[in-house]
Amino acid sequence: MPIIVKKKKGESKDDVIGKFRRLSIEEDITEEVRKRTAYVKPAKARYAKKKIILWREKCRRRAKKRRY
């Protein structure tokens, strides 16, 4: 899906560029480009997913300890 940013009256070029940057960050376009430019071995992809899961569990444990 293309991102279309139109300049409104009174907006500077920097404002329009900022809007585009925010929209591209929200849509995770840069992450998708990085993923598609280089091949990632399946083992490394699994390792990365596992690492994220472990990190989330660690954060949840910490948050749970703070509640009590």
N, C-alpha and C positions, 0 to 999 in steps of 0.2 A: 504494500500500500504506500503510495507516494506521500511525502509530506509537503504540503503547500502552505507557504507563509506569504501573505500579502501585506504590503506596506500600507498602513493607514495614514490619514492626514495628520501631520505633526510628528510622526515617528522618524527617528533617525535610522541610518543604516545599522548602527550598532544595536539598536533595539530589535530590529528585524533579525539580525544574526543571533542575538540572545534568545529570541523566541525559537528560532530553528534549533539551536543547541539544546534548549530545554526539551523540546519535542523529541529530538533524536535520542536524548538520554532516557526519556520516559518509555520510548519504544524499544530500547536496548539495541539500537542499530549498530553501534560501534562494537558491541560484544558479538553480534551476529557476524559482522565483517571479520573480526579476529578469528572466530571459529571456522569460517569458510576459507580463509586465506592459507591456513596451514593444517596439514593432516595431523591428527592426534591419534596415537595408537590406542586401541581399545583398552589395553591394560592401564595406560595412563589416565584415560577417561574414568575408568572404574575407581582408580585410586583417588582421583579428585573428588568424585561423588562421595566416597567413603570418608574422606577428610572433612568435607562439608557437614556430613551427618554427625561425625564425632564432635565437631566444633559446636553444632547446635545443641547436642546433648549436654556438653560441658556448660554452655550458657544457661540452659534450663536448670541444671543442677545448682548453679550459682544463684540463680534467681529464686529457686525454691528455698535455699538456705537463708536468704535475706528475709523471706516472708515470716519466718518463725522467730 
